[in-house]
Amino acid sequence: MSHLIKIRPDHDDLPSEITPQGVYHGRRELLKNVAQGVAGLGLAQWAQRAAFAQSELTPRPGKLASLSAVPSKVSGAQVMEKITPYEDITSYNNFYEFGTDKSDPARNAHTLKTQPWSIEIEGLVKKPQRINLEDLLKLSTQEERIYRMRCVEGWSMVIPWVGYSLSELIKKVEPLGSAKYVSFISQADPKTMPFVGSAILGWPYQEGLRMDEAMHPLTLLSFGLYGEVLPNQSGAPVRLVVPWKYGFKSAKSIVKIKFTEKQPDTAWNKAAANEYGFYSNVNPNVDHPRWSQATERRLGEGGLLAKRRKTLLFNGYESQVAQLYAGMDLKQNF
């Protein structure tokens, strides 16, 4: 697969996350650190992460057999972009069940047990059920979709996800007319996830979408990336991908999906409501209280010294999703 791709504007034609305050916030923060004489430490830490990305500690989990005859398909904005290297994608992760540093999940997530696995479907649906991973994989034809993703603190990446539209699963369980929201609950096993129980978040991790967001064709139920099984640190064995929102909206290692009438609580909104709203759409005009959202750096293009680029509204998917928020104040509903 070529690493230079053209991401087209119409998905119908061609079908974290977040970090603690102490992690890098942008070039302005780097310059501040230089003035304080500590920039060398930050660069050294970044170099250590880059070296770890190339080490044998991040083994690739293997091919997805179901992809053998499925062509690659792409979605996104009409720009020429490089796919972010696999090593960077899988060593720079937000998965707080395995640690708060970006490299912690790749170091620690080997303890996650992904077999057997099932997702419980409950709430306002005609067909509540528990569906195992094997049946989930067979539910719809998987395809590779190349999505631009953005972390809240100013990093972005381009990832070839493998999966199918979440709407395929939703249609199978037949939501009731009263179901307005969908909640996603992640695995929370302190025996295999060493940071579950830490005070940074309430457990289990929970995210949520409005029903029309969940039904949008771009919203992906993902089982892999780069044509391979999801590595543990990336949310194995099944995760959510919502490319026009910040990365923390994409719940990892999902064990329950619940349909509700009322807006569900979400982990980061509960932890810091003034910083993380329910919608969490990429909006460069709304600053995070601790950093600007106006620009970003692309992972794999120079580390802390990477050239900054302008952040795009809805992460570049405005033409596909803006209608979902017509009439809404996107500064109040952040």
C-alpha positions in Angstrom: 0.0 0.0 0.0 1.4 3.4 -1.0 2.0 5.8 1.8 1.0 8.8 -0.3 -2.8 9.0 -0.6 -5.5 11.3 -1.9 -8.3 11.6 0.6 -11.5 12.5 -1.2 -14.3 14.7 -0.1 -17.2 12.3 -0.5 -17.3 9.1 1.6 -20.1 7.7 -0.6 -17.9 7.7 -3.6 -15.0 6.0 -1.8 -16.2 4.6 1.5 -5.9 10.1 22.3 -6.4 11.7 23.0 -5.9 13.6 25.7 -2.9 14.0 28.0 -2.3 15.5 31.4 -1.3 19.2 31.6 2.4 18.3 32.0 2.6 16.8 28.5 3.7 18.9 25.5 1.2 21.7 24.6 2.8 23.1 21.4 5.6 25.2 20.1 4.7 28.1 22.4 5.1 25.9 25.4 8.4 24.5 24.0 9.8 28.0 23.7 8.7 28.7 27.2 10.6 25.6 28.3 13.7 26.7 26.4 13.6 30.0 28.3 13.4 28.0 31.6 16.3 25.8 30.5 14.3 22.5 30.4 13.7 22.0 26.7 16.5 19.5 26.5 14.6 17.2 28.9 11.4 17.4 26.7 13.3 16.7 23.6 15.1 13.8 25.3 11.8 12.3 26.4 10.5 12.6 22.8 13.6 11.0 21.4 13.1 8.1 23.9 9.5 7.6 22.7 10.7 7.6 19.1 13.3 5.0 19.9 10.7 2.9 21.7 8.5 3.1 18.6 11.2 1.4 16.5 12.0 -1.2 19.2 10.9 -4.8 19.3 8.6 -4.0 22.2 5.8 -3.1 19.8 5.2 -6.3 17.9 2.6 -6.3 15.1 -0.3 -8.6 16.0 -1.0 -10.1 12.6 -3.2 -9.8 9.5 -6.9 -9.6 9.5 -7.9 -12.7 7.5 -11.3 -11.2 6.5 -9.5 -8.4 4.6 -8.0 -10.8 2.0 -10.2 -9.8 -0.9 -11.4 -6.3 0.3 -10.1 -3.3 -1.6 -8.9 -0.2 0.3 -11.4 2.7 0.4 -10.9 6.2 1.6 -12.8 9.1 3.2 -11.9 12.6 4.1 -10.9 16.0 2.8 -9.4 16.6 -0.6 -5.8 17.0 0.3 -2.6 15.0 -0.4 -1.4 13.5 2.9 1.0 10.7 4.0 -0.2 7.9 6.2 1.3 8.2 9.6 3.9 5.4 10.2 2.6 2.3 12.0 5.3 2.6 14.6 4.2 6.1 15.5 0.5 5.2 15.6 1.1 2.3 17.9 3.6 3.9 20.3 1.8 7.3 20.9 -1.5 6.4 22.5 -4.1 7.6 25.0 -5.3 4.6 26.9 -5.4 5.6 30.6 -6.2 2.1 31.7 -2.5 1.4 31.0 -0.9 4.7 32.0 -1.0 8.4 31.5 2.2 8.8 29.4 1.8 8.4 25.6 4.2 5.5 25.6 2.7 3.7 28.6 0.0 1.7 26.7 2.5 0.2 24.3 4.6 -0.9 27.3 1.8 -2.1 29.5 -1.1 -3.3 27.3 0.3 -6.7 26.7 -1.6 -7.8 29.8 -5.0 -7.1 28.1 -6.9 -10.3 27.4 -8.9 -10.0 24.1 -10.1 -13.6 23.8 -12.9 -14.4 24.4 -14.6 -11.1 23.9 -18.2 -10.0 23.5 -20.3 -6.8 23.6 -23.5 -6.5 25.5 -26.2 -4.4 23.7 -28.9 -3.1 26.1 -31.3 -0.2 26.7 -33.9 1.1 24.3 -33.6 -1.5 21.6 -36.0 -4.2 20.3 -33.2 -6.8 20.2 -31.0 -6.6 23.3 -28.3 -9.2 23.1 -24.7 -10.2 23.8 -22.8 -10.6 20.6 -19.4 -12.2 20.5 -16.4 -10.9 18.6 -16.6 -13.5 15.9 -20.2 -12.6 15.1 -19.3 -8.9 15.1 -16.6 -9.5 12.5 -19.1 -11.3 10.3 -21.8 -8.7 10.6 -20.7 -6.6 7.6 -17.9 -6.5 5.0 -14.9 -4.9 6.6 -13.0 -2.2 4.6 -10.0 0.0 5.1 -10.8 3.6 5.6 -8.1 6.2 5.8 -9.1 8.9 8.3 -7.5 12.0 9.6 -7.5 11.9 13.4 -6.7 14.6 16.0 -5.7 14.6 19.6 -7.0 17.4 21.8 -3.5 18.8 22.7 -2.4 19.6 19.2 -1.3 16.4 17.4 -2.9 14.8 14.4 -2.3 11.7 12.4 -3.6 9.8 9.3 -4.6 6.3 10.1 -5.8 3.4 7.8 -8.5 1.9 10.0 -10.2 -1.4 9.3 -13.9 -1.9 10.1 -17.4 -1.0 9.0 -19.9 1.7 9.8 -21.4 1.5 13.3 -24.8 1.9 11.8 -24.6 -1.7 10.6 -24.7 -2.9 14.2 -27.2 -0.3 15.2 -29.7 -1.4 12.5 -29.3 -5.0 13.6 -30.5 -4.4 17.2 -33.4 -2.1 16.1 -33.4 1.0 18.4 -36.7 2.2 19.7 -38.0 5.6 18.6 -37.2 6.9 22.1 -33.5 6.1 21.8 -31.7 9.5 21.3 -28.2 8.6 22.4 -25.7 5.7 22.3 -23.3 5.1 25.2 -20.1 3.1 24.9 -18.5 1.4 27.9 -14.9 0.1 27.9 -13.4 -2.8 29.7 -12.3 -2.0 33.2 -10.5 -5.0 34.6 -7.9 -4.1 37.3 -6.3 -7.5 36.9 -5.3 -6.9 33.3 -5.4 -3.1 33.2 -3.1 -1.8 35.8 -4.3 1.8 36.0 -8.0 1.0 36.4 -8.8 2.4 39.8 -6.5 5.4 39.6 -8.0 8.7 40.6 -7.6 10.4 37.2 -10.9 9.1 35.9 -14.1 7.3 36.9 -14.2 3.7 35.8 -15.2 2.1 33.6 -14.4 4.6 30.8 -17.6 5.8 29.1 -18.3 7.8 26.0 -21.4 8.8 24.1 -22.8 10.0 20.8 -26.1 11.4 19.7 -28.0 8.9 17.6 -27.6 10.7 14.3 -23.8 10.9 15.0 -23.7 7.2 15.7 -25.6 6.5 12.5 -23.4 8.6 10.3 -21.5 6.5 7.7 -18.2 7.9 8.8 -18.6 6.6 12.4 -16.6 3.4 12.4 -16.6 0.2 14.4 -13.0 -0.7 14.0 -11.2 -4.1 14.5 -7.8 -3.2 13.0 -5.4 -0.8 11.4 -3.0 -1.1 8.5 -4.8 -4.2 7.4 -3.9 -5.9 10.7 -5.6 -6.8 14.0 -5.8 -3.9 16.4 -2.8 -3.9 18.7 -3.8 -3.9 22.4 -2.6 -0.3 23.0 -4.9 0.9 20.1 -8.0 -0.4 21.7 -8.2 -4.1 20.8 -10.2 -6.0 20.0 -12.9 -3.5 19.0 -13.2 0.2 19.3 -15.1 3.3 18.0 -13.6 5.8 15.5 -15.3 9.2 15.0 -13.0 11.1 12.7 -14.5 14.6 13.1 -14.2 14.6 16.8 -11.2 14.6 19.2 -9.6 11.2 19.7 -10.9 10.7 23.2 -14.5 10.3 21.8 -13.4 7.0 20.2 -14.0 4.5 23.1 -11.5 1.6 23.2 -11.9 -2.1 24.1 -15.7 -1.8 24.1 -17.7 -4.3 26.2 -21.1 -2.6 26.3 -23.3 -0.4 24.1 -26.4 1.1 25.6 -29.2 3.1 24.0 -30.7 5.8 26.1 -33.2 8.7 25.9 -31.1 11.0 28.0 -27.6 12.3 27.2 -25.2 9.9 28.9 -22.3 10.8 31.1 -18.9 10.7 29.5 -15.6 10.1 31.3 -13.8 13.3 30.5 -16.8 15.5 30.8 -17.3 14.1 34.4 -13.7 14.6 35.2 -13.3 18.2 33.8 -16.6 19.6 32.5 -15.0 23.0 31.7 -12.4 21.4 29.4 -14.2 18.5 27.7 -17.8 18.9 26.5 -20.1 16.2 25.4 -19.8 16.9 21.7 -16.0 17.3 21.5 -16.1 18.3 17.8 -12.8 19.6 16.4 -13.3 23.3 16.4 -10.2 25.5 15.9 -12.2 28.5 17.0 -12.7 27.2 20.5 -9.5 27.1 22.6 -9.0 24.4 25.3 -8.6 26.3 28.6 -5.0 25.3 28.7 -3.9 25.6 25.0 -4.9 26.8 21.6 -6.7 24.5 19.1 -6.0 26.7 16.1 -3.0 24.7 14.8 -1.6 21.2 15.0 1.4 19.1 14.3 1.4 15.8 12.4 2.8 12.8 14.3 5.8 11.3 12.4 6.9 14.6 10.8 9.6 15.9 13.1 8.4 15.4 16.6 8.4 18.5 18.8 9.9 20.6 16.1 7.4 19.5 13.4 5.9 22.3 11.3 2.5 23.4 12.6 -0.5 23.3 10.3 -3.9 25.0 10.5 -6.5 23.0 12.3 -9.6 22.3 10.1 -13.1 22.6 11.3 -14.6 19.2 12.1 -11.1 17.9 11.4 -11.6 18.4 7.6 -15.0 16.6 7.5 -17.1 19.8 7.5 -18.8 19.0 4.2 -19.9 15.6 5.5 -21.0 16.3 9.0 -21.7 20.1 9.5 -25.4 19.5 8.8 -25.6 17.4 12.1 -25.1 20.7 14.0 -27.1 23.1 12.0 -28.4 25.9 14.3 -26.2 24.9 17.2 -23.8 27.2 19.0 -20.6 25.3 18.6 -18.9 27.4 21.3 -21.5 26.5 23.9 -21.9 22.9 22.6 -18.2 22.1 22.6 
